[in-house]
Amino acid sequence: MAANGGGHLANRGKEQHMARIEGVAAGKAGPLLRLLYRITRRSMARLAGRETERMLEPMELFARVPRILFGYGMLEWAAGKSHLVDHRFLDLAELKAATVTSCEYCIDLGSSIARRRDGLSDEQLLALPHYRDSQLFSDLDKLVLDYAVGMSRTPVEVSDELFNALREHFDDAQLVELTSVIALENLRGRFNLALGVGATGFSEGMVCAIPERPAAATSPGH
């Protein structure tokens, strides 16, 4: 981390210079795609507080199939415009899901957003692996984190007891939003992991969350 854990993600992102597939760089993109790149870069820089050289790498990969890129982009846009649930809970859920899937890109970006937008402390970021026993998180924080963990496991493990506990705090529309945000984070993470997208330095020099397990370099049996 800067000194104890987060830094290793940023450094690893520097070492992995390229994903497994070359994306569509701005220099090879058409006018519309270049415009989308500029808009996305500005939006991400506002959230994370900095720009990095490879911050658009997942988007550049999606751009290999423009229809999927635009469909995915609309999903991200809709998720970003929906504000039924307090963004603290959504950001916590996304970051925890990222640590379960061990997506370094998502942990790198998510830690920066949680720190800047939600005021999460270094201690809270480091406490995520043992949040259940931590006094740094409220009971509702822990319910949301439980939900993110359960949804991010394979197979999904969400009990009626947990869902009913969430119902005491969120209405049906809010539960749909929370569920969709966690599901979207799993899409991002698994896409990035499969294509070899690593951390890009959003949290470089700062503490960030820790993946629950090291990202596998190769598929099982190889």
Order of alpha helices (4+ residues) and beta strands (2+ residues): alpha-alpha-alpha-alpha-alpha-alpha-alpha-alpha-alpha-alpha
